[in-house]
Amino acid sequence: MFVNDCLNVNEKGHLTIGGCDTLELAKEFGTPLYVMDEDTIRNTCKSYVNSIKTHYDGKGLPMYASKALSCKALVQLADSENMGLDVVSGGEIYTAMKANFPPEKIQFHGNNKTEAELRMALDYNIGKIIVDNLYELELLNKIANEKNKVVKISMRIKPGIDAHTHNFIMTGQIDSKFGFALETGEAMAAVKESLKLSNVDLTELHCHIGSQIFDIDPFVKAAEVMMDFIGQIKRETGHLVTELNLGGGYGIKYTENDNPVPYDNYMAAVSKAVKAKAAENDIPVPFIYMEPGRSVVGEAGITLYTVGGRKEIPNIRTYVSVDGGMTDNIRYALYESEYTVVNAGKADQEPNEKVTVAGKCCESGDLIQKDAPVADVQVGDTLAVLSTGAYNYSMASNYNRNPRPAIVMVKDGKARLIVKRESYDDLVANDLDL
Ligand code: LLP
């Protein structure tokens, strides 16, 4: 009935997640509220780990891309499922360190890592720095030299693959702020430059072609292009890159129109391509990393809101206003992302009307979804927006001084807080008097 496996309907007709009644969750923890289903996240992590065992002799490590949802509990969960971690800022590194995540299993991304962040990464012995540009390469080498270290690096390569996704989340093409371009020779020049430097050790190449991608083909093509590049590096310089990071980007189900491929199918296809290209280029099969973010947490999460108003504009549309909005889910405003909305107390009823779910911010574009089919929405109802586990809390803001919602984790009918709701005191904590 729903797009997400962790959801069900109980005898009262209420939506449940992880065996918990969503109306009870709303009452106990307040709204807006993010709810994450622990089993769904764990099962997805296991499926990534297992697919590398099945298709690639276990010669790889899936790394949770923590930008999708970074908080201590999630990082700890990823660790307990034997995942590595992809971080993209000092804040994400700090969260991982506070969660006692093993630093050697972390890779640090970013197109403008600050000098302070690079120093921090080296001080914490973060496993690998994914170098984005030449300036960063030189700076990293200098800092490593100062600290008397040799740092393992990867290089972010733009493989020139069109990933068929929203323009704003497509990253592998030449016109992108991320990484070194292959076509122009920029990538090879950077590789050669890195080989001259004595405090960096290039062991890996990285690519990430975009996000919310459903086709297998672009992943296979990217893997092939990267393997050919590793072969070319070996032939031109004699240096063997032994690891390949293929990024994240696997699509999830937001609505009935989305048809994600089982993640195992990606690994099956990509493994085959990598092995074939290794033979063709006469190089060993590399150790593989992948960096799923959205697919690990996206479908596991929902957001609960309370309806505070209903406005019927004849012949135009019906607005229902909820107690959150673009502050906890910016994705409609940014990408016009589609979501499934469920009236949580009437989850056993078929949708009988279309409503536009609006947030409470002082901004016309503050919508969660336009013309969403739902069952008979009244003031006081609890609405659930599905598949909000990824890039919702992590992109949340305090616009209009709205406190960020809490996150609860549910499992076997029990719920526990993993991120507290922000208080008004939190909002003014950094303010100083005139
Ligand atoms: N690795 C790298 C280098 C990335 O840049 C990303 C996402 C990932 C892995 C994880 O990709 P995923 O598996 O989650 O698709 N805010 C946007 C998504 C931005 C994705 C940024 N990079 C959204 O809400 O759709």
Residues whose N, C-alpha, C, O or C-beta is under 5 A from the ligand:
A	BS01	LLP	A65 A68 H109 I169 H208 G210 S211 Q212 G247 G248 G249 Y250 E291 P292 G293 R294 S295 Y391
